[in-house]
Amino acid sequence: MKSTSTLRALRQPTLKPGQLSIHPNDGFDLGMMTTGYDVELEDGGPAHVRLLNDCPKGCVELCPALFERLGKPAHAVVKYDGSRLIIEPR
């Protein structure tokens, strides 16, 4: 399973439910090369990961519902196995 370094977790109110964004450099650490991925979150819910140059490097932008569900973390590590995404609050 591939993993990012510890990223700042940001609540992004403009994201739709189930969406999250990371910078392409951080996506590269996960083996992601295209602009979007449909994934399953560890808790079983569907999500869509977007790789955006507008997302600050070293950050993961989370939709408000996901940010709340994770406990409003200041930081997170994102792990990806090719279909399942795990977001570990730090």
Backbone torsions as a table, in degrees:
resi	resn	phi	psi	omega
1	MET	NA	129.4	-179.9
2	LYS	-86.3	153.1	-173.1
3	SER	-142.7	150.1	172.1
4	THR	-89.0	169.3	167.4
5	SER	-73.6	-179.9	178.0
6	THR	-67.9	125.2	-178.6
7	LEU	-110.0	150.4	171.3
8	ARG	-71.3	133.7	177.8
9	ALA	-95.8	123.2	-177.8
10	LEU	-118.5	135.0	173.7
11	ARG	-82.3	120.7	-177.8
12	GLN	-115.6	99.6	-174.6
13	PRO	-64.5	-17.8	-179.3
14	THR	-82.2	-10.3	179.4
15	LEU	-78.1	141.6	177.0
16	LYS	-74.0	159.3	177.0
17	PRO	-54.5	134.2	178.9
18	GLY	84.1	6.2	178.8
19	GLN	-105.1	147.3	170.4
20	LEU	-145.8	154.8	-177.5
21	SER	-128.7	143.5	172.5
22	ILE	-138.9	159.4	177.2
23	HIS	-71.4	145.4	179.6
24	PRO	-54.5	-33.1	177.9
25	ASN	-63.2	-39.1	177.8
26	ASP	-72.9	-33.9	175.8
27	GLY	-64.8	-34.2	177.5
28	PHE	-59.6	-37.8	177.7
29	ASP	-60.1	-26.5	-179.8
30	LEU	-92.6	-1.8	-176.8
31	GLY	83.5	15.1	179.5
32	MET	-91.5	127.9	-175.5
33	MET	-120.2	-19.5	-179.4
34	THR	-102.3	179.4	-171.0
35	THR	-79.6	-17.0	-178.3
36	GLY	-153.2	148.6	-179.1
37	TYR	-140.8	130.6	169.8
38	ASP	-88.5	126.4	-175.2
39	VAL	-133.7	167.2	170.0
40	GLU	-105.6	128.9	175.6
41	LEU	-75.7	158.3	-178.2
42	GLU	-53.7	-35.7	-178.9
43	ASP	-80.6	5.2	174.7
44	GLY	97.4	-5.3	-179.1
45	GLY	-87.5	149.7	176.6
46	PRO	-75.8	153.0	178.2
47	ALA	-151.4	165.5	176.5
48	HIS	-129.1	122.4	178.8
49	VAL	-97.9	128.2	176.0
50	ARG	-112.7	133.1	173.3
51	LEU	-96.1	113.8	-174.6
52	LEU	-127.7	130.4	174.7
53	ASN	-64.7	-25.3	179.0
54	ASP	-72.2	-18.3	177.3
55	CYS	-75.4	129.8	-179.4
56	PRO	-59.1	141.9	176.3
57	LYS	-61.0	143.1	178.2
58	GLY	77.2	17.4	-179.3
59	CYS	-131.1	153.7	168.5
60	VAL	-122.2	125.0	178.3
61	GLU	-96.4	125.9	-175.4
62	LEU	-115.4	144.3	173.4
63	CYS	-64.2	154.3	-176.0
64	PRO	-54.6	-41.5	-178.4
65	ALA	-64.5	-42.1	179.4
66	LEU	-68.9	-40.1	177.6
67	PHE	-58.7	-44.7	178.9
68	GLU	-65.9	-44.7	-178.0
69	ARG	-61.7	-31.6	178.7
70	LEU	-82.2	-2.5	177.8
71	GLY	89.1	26.3	179.0
72	LYS	53.6	55.9	-176.5
73	PRO	-70.7	150.0	174.2
74	ALA	-80.5	-31.9	-178.3
75	HIS	-140.2	161.1	178.3
76	ALA	-155.4	153.9	171.3
77	VAL	-111.8	132.6	-179.8
78	VAL	-106.6	130.8	178.7
79	LYS	-122.8	145.1	-175.1
80	TYR	-144.4	132.4	179.8
81	ASP	-112.3	13.3	179.9
82	GLY	107.6	-20.1	176.3
83	SER	-145.7	-31.6	-177.5
84	ARG	-107.3	135.3	-179.1
85	LEU	-113.7	132.4	177.5
86	ILE	-117.9	129.4	176.2
87	ILE	-114.1	113.5	-178.8
88	GLU	-103.2	110.5	176.7
89	PRO	-62.3	145.2	177.7
90	ARG	-126.9	NA	NA
